């Protein structure tokens, strides 16, 4: 059984930082890429970042480039998303998801490509 469990969300002031964690079990992140998405109230889900199955390639949507960093610890089977210089528009529920296919490409915004999702963690940035 594949499971993804997120943690690390919370309430932070503008300019603050948070580190989100996505603990993956049941599927190796050495072969499967993991992505982060977010959904703000009244908005569509947005593809934020993704780390390749090889761990050496990363993708960021333009609005978070230079502020967010995705990384992973294969020994812990955990993918992280470091959020820095947070802005009010970053407020959303953040979810991680794992690719349904191994050895996939880097940029995959299509949610149907992901077959397991975490429960989501709320990030709220106050001004």
Secondary structure, DSSP 8 states (H G I E B T S, - for coil): --EEEEE--EEEETT--EEEEEEEESS-TTTS-EEEEEE-TTS--EEEEEE-TTSS-EEE-GGGTTTEEEEEETTTTEEEEEE-S--GGG-EEEEEEEESSTT--S----GGGEEEE---EEEEEE-
